[in-house]
Amino acid sequence: MTDYRIVTDTTADLPAEYIEGNKLGIMKLSYIFGDEEYSGETERELTEKEFYDRVRKGEMPTTAQVNPDQAKKVLEENLKYSSNILCISFSSGLSGTVGSVNIAANEIMEERDDVKIIVIDSLAASLGEGLLVHKAVVNKDNGMSFEDNAKWVEEHKLNMVHSFTVDDLFHLYRGGRVKRGAAIVGSLVNIKPILHVDNEGHLINLSTVRGRKKSLKELVNYMEAHMGSYADKNDIVFISHSDCVEDAQFVADEIKERFGINSFLINYIGPTIGSHTGCGTVALFFMGDAR
């Protein structure tokens, strides 16, 4: 059965034109500046530039997961197009959204016996989640059935490798990711952390390097070390950034030169993830044997 709808959420950081062009359903996580709520069920949105300009001025946004009622509303809207939904959700290691989606999906299936909703915890974030969604879209376009696609996504989600570097250690400190002393010392000596998302979907610090360019090249080194048997299967690489597109392009150019890969999707890190990483983050996503 190829008649099904793919649904994901805003943390997949896919461009609006990609979402529209592939007819994806989207759940919107909220972000809040002070008492101003954006996205979610509100009609208020900031452009990426507006969002990161406020972060640069020192504003600290908070975020909110999708609740079961919101999830149910989005799923029911997408059931207008198909009675079968494959929903790929934000990592349970970073948000409770997938739990809300599961509650909503089970409620709907109890109410309607003509509906089937499969919810998958991507254990991924940003365009790592987006790359998993993209692979599901390609599978669907190639005629893969609803159940087979869900099985493929579940079996391959840990092949979506994440690596990223953060420019602003003080933002990590404010978000509770590093201690104040580490942020001060690291900033003084230009230390940049290299992080990834592990098999449980949590952010993990891998190593540190000195200097921005070295940190960007280290992302590519990580790719070289972790592609494994997927070295000739990465037909497209995804890169996200928090308002530093030149650095994202630098990483793409390095990958093209080293591995001969020519197809990239580069996009902003959205407000949900950007609220925790701050400006200057570059994240690289590709397929490998293991994370």
N, C-alpha and C positions, 0 to 999 in steps of 0.2 A: 504493500500500500504506500503510494507516494503522495497521497493527499493528506498532508499534515502541515501544521504551522510550527515554526521555530520561534521561541520566545527567549529573551535574555533580559539583562538589566543594564542600567547606565554605566555600571562599573566596568563593563566590557570595553568602554572607551572607543567604540566604533563610530566612524563619521556618520553624520546624519544622512548623507547621500547613499552610503552603503546600506544603512538600515532601511531607507525608503526603497532603494533599488531591489533589495532582496526580500521586501515585505516581512520584516521581522517585527514581532511584538516586543515592546520594551516596558520594563518596570523601572520607575524613576525613584532613586533614593534621594532623600532630602539633604540639603546642607543649610546651615543657619549661621548668619552673622548677627550677633547680638539677639535682637528679637525679630529679625527679618528672616523668614524661611523662604527658600527657593527650591524649585523643582518639586519632586514628590507629587502631591495632589494640588499644589499651587500652580498658577499659570505664570508665575514670575521666574525668569531665568536671567542669568548673567552670561555674557560672552566669556570665552576663556580668558581673553585679555583683561576684561573687567574683573574677573575673579582673581587672577594672579596679581593685578595691580593692587587690589585690596590686601592680599596676603603680604605683598612687599611692604606695604605701609604698616605692617605689624598686626593687622586684624587676624584673630585666630578663629576660623570657622569650626563648628562642630557638625557632626553628621548623624543621620538617623536611618535605621534600616527600614525596609518595607514591612508593614504590619500585615497580618492575615487578611483584613478587610480590603486593603489596597491590592494585595496580590490576587484576591478573588475577583475583584473588579477588572483587573487587567486580563486575567485568564478568561473570564466570561466575554470580554470584548473580542478576544481572539477566537473564541469558539464560534463567532459569527462566520468565520472563514473556513473552519474545519473542526470536526469533532475530535480530532487527534492533535495533541500538542506535545512537542518536545521542548522542555524548558531547561535551559542551561544557566545555572545561577552562580552568583558571587560566592567565593570561598567561605565555607563555614568556619574556617580558621580566622577570618577577619570580620565576619558579620553574621547576624542571626537571620538574614533575609531568606536563605534557603529553607530554614525551619518554618517561616511564615508561609512560604510558597507551598511547602508540603502540606501544611494544615489546610490551606485554601483548596489545593488540588483534591485532597481526600474528601473535603466537604462537597465539592462539586460532583465528584464521582459517586458519592453516596446519594446525591439528589437526582443524578441523571445516569441511567445505565447505558446510554448511547455514547458516552464520552470516555476517552482514555487520555490521561495526562501523565507523562513520564517526566519526573523532575530529577535533574542530575546536579549534584554538588561538584562544581568545576574544580574546586581546590585551587583556583587560579584567580588572578587579579589583573586589572587593566587589559592591555591588549594580549595578555596570556589567555585570559578568558575569551577575548575577542578572536584570537587565533583558533581556539577550540570551536567557537561558534562558526567561524569561516569554514573550517573543515566540515562541519555538519551541513552547512549550506551547499558546499561543493558536492558532498555525498548525495544530498537530496536532488540537486540539479542533474546528477549522473544517474538518477533513478533508484537510489538505495531506498529500501522500504523504511517505514516508521520504526519498527522494532529493531531492524538491523542497524539503523543509524544510531539509535539510542544505545545499542550494545557497543558499537564502534566507539562512540564518544566516551562511554564509561571505561572501556578497555584502554583507550589511548590518552586519557586526560593527564596522566602522569608523564606522558611524553612531551607535554608542553613545557619547555624549559624557560625559566625566568631568570634574568640577571639585571641588576640595575645599580646605579650609583647616584648618590645624593650630594648636592653641592652645599647645602645649608645644614651644618651640624646643629646649629642652635634651634632650627625648626624640629629636628629630631629630639633634641633635649626638651623643648616645650611639649612635644607629644609623648614624652616619657620613654623614648626609644634609646637614648644614651644619657649618661650622667652629665651634670653641668661641667665638672672638671674635664671630662673627656671632650666635651664640645669646645671648651676654651682652649685647651692644649692643641686639639686637632685643628682648630681654625688658625691658631698662631703658626703652626708648621705646615699648613696647607694639606692636611690629611683628608683623604676622601674614602669613605667606606664603599665596599662592594657587597651587595646583599642579593639574596635570592628568595624564592618562595619554595618551602619544602613540601614533602609529600602529604603533610597534614594541612597545607595551605597557610602556614604561618610565615611571617617575614623573619629571615635569619641572616645575621651578619656573617659573611664569609671571610673577608680579609680587608685590609686597608692598603692604599697606595698613596704616594705623595704627588700631588699635582692633578689638575683637571684632565689634561690630555692623556696622562697615563691611566687614569681611571676609565676613560672612554675606551682606550685600547684594551684595557683589561677585560671589558665586556666581550670584546671580540675574541680575546684569548680564551675566555670561558666557553664561548661558543665552539671554538675549535676543539676544546678538550671534551665537550659533552655531546656533540652531534652523533658520534659513534656510527652505527649502521644507517642512520638517517642523513649522513653527509650528502648523499646524492638525491635525497628525497625532499629537501627544503626548497621547494619551488618558489616560495614567497616567505619573507621575513617581516615581522611586525616590530615597529619601534614606536614607543610613546615618550612624550617629553612634557615637562611642566614649564612651558613658555621659554624654550631654548632650542628652537627648531634647527639652528645651525649646528649645534652639537649632535642632535639626532642625525642630521645629514652626514656629519663627519663619520659617525659609526656606520651608516649605510655605505659610504664610500670605502671605508676600510674592509667591510664585508665583501663588497663587489670586487675589490682588488685582490683579496686573499682567496676567496672561494668561488668567484665567478658568478655569484648570484646577482640577478639583475632586477628582480621584482620585490618591491617593498611597499608596505602600507605604513605611513608615518602619520601620527595624529597626537593631539593633546592628551595628556592625562587629565581626566575629568575632575570635577570638584570633590567627589567623594574620596578618591585616593589622594588628590592634590592637597586636601585639607590636612593630611597626615605627613606628606613628604615635603611640602613647600615647593618653592621655585627651584629650577635648575636640576631637576631629576631627569635622568635619561634611563629608559628601560628597554631591554632587548628581549625578544621572544622568538623562539624557534623550536623545532622538533628534535628530540634526542632520545637516546636509549633510556636515560633516567635523568631526573632533575639534579 
